[in-house]
Each structure stands twice: as structure tokens, then as C-alpha cells.
């Protein structure tokens, strides 16, 4: 598990998130990502699954938080560093 404090809080369905906790990615997260189109949308879907949030919540992330999260959780996705540019 890896907890990341957000620089910019996000709100979804009336709940405000100031930090997100990510678990190790599972194959099921990849399957859920197949339901959306676009590389960034797929990445957001995987992050949503890993953090127990929704795709709509992930869409509210600032770009700075998104890039930082991508880098910091890469090891939880079996990567040595983030592949998001």
C-alpha cells in the first residue's frame, strides 16, 4: 500500500479526497481499463481500481498530482518507473 497526499484535493459524489491510498495492481484492474478508450483513460481506470475510487474521481486529479501518482505507484504496477508522459 502506498498513500499519496494530493496537492489539490478532488471531490466525487460528495466526498472530498485529500489523499489516496493505492494497493498493488491486479489483472482485474487491467480488465476494467479495457472498458474505456484512450491510453490516459485506461491509466485513470487502473489507478481508480488501485485506490478504490471511481474513474470520475480520477478525472478530477490535477496534472501535477496525476504525474506524481503515476511515478510513485509505478512499482505497484510491476514497472520500475512510470510510462505516462
C-alpha positions in Angstrom: 0.0 0.0 0.0 1.2 3.5 -0.8 -0.6 6.7 0.4 -0.1 9.9 -1.5 -1.2 13.3 -0.2 -2.8 15.3 -3.0 -1.6 18.8 -3.7 -5.1 19.6 -5.0 -8.0 17.8 -3.3 -10.6 16.1 -5.5 -14.3 15.7 -5.0 -16.5 12.9 -6.3 -20.1 12.0 -5.3 -20.0 14.5 -2.4 -16.8 13.0 -0.9 -13.6 15.1 -0.8 -10.2 13.3 -1.1 -7.1 14.9 0.3 -5.0 11.7 -0.1 -5.3 8.4 -1.9 -4.1 5.0 -0.9 -3.0 2.6 -3.7 -2.7 -1.1 -3.5 -0.8 -3.4 -5.8 -2.4 -3.5 -9.3 -4.3 -6.7 -10.2 -5.1 -8.2 -13.6 -8.8 -7.2 -12.9 -7.7 -3.6 -13.0 -6.4 -4.1 -16.5 -9.7 -5.8 -17.5 -11.7 -2.8 -16.2 -9.4 -0.4 -18.1 -10.4 -2.2 -21.3 -13.9 -0.8 -20.9 -12.6 2.7 -21.7 -10.9 4.2 -24.8 -7.7 6.1 -24.8 -4.4 5.5 -23.0 -4.8 8.1 -20.4 -8.4 7.0 -19.6 -7.1 3.4 -19.2 -4.4 4.6 -16.8 -7.0 6.5 -14.8 -9.2 3.4 -14.7 -6.3 1.3 -13.4 -5.5 4.0 -10.7 -9.2 4.1 -9.7 -9.2 0.4 -9.2 -6.0 0.5 -7.2 -7.2 3.3 -5.0 -10.8 2.1 -4.6 -12.2 5.3 -6.1 -14.1 5.9 -9.3 -13.0 6.9 -12.8 -14.9 10.2 -12.3 -12.8 10.9 -9.2 -9.5 10.2 -11.1 -10.6 12.6 -13.8 -10.6 15.4 -11.2 -6.9 15.0 -10.5 -4.6 17.9 -11.3 -2.0 17.1 -13.9 0.7 17.6 -11.3 -0.9 15.1 -9.0 -1.6 12.7 -11.8 2.1 12.7 -13.0 3.4 12.3 -9.4 1.0 9.5 -8.6 1.9 7.7 -11.9 5.6 7.9 -10.9 5.1 6.9 -7.3 2.9 3.9 -7.9 4.8 2.5 -10.9 6.3 -0.1 -8.6 2.8 -1.3 -7.7 2.1 -1.9 -11.3 5.3 -4.0 -11.9 7.1 -1.1 -13.5 10.4 0.3 -12.5 9.3 3.8 -13.5 6.2 5.5 -14.8 5.4 5.2 -18.5 3.0 8.2 -18.6 4.3 11.3 -20.2 
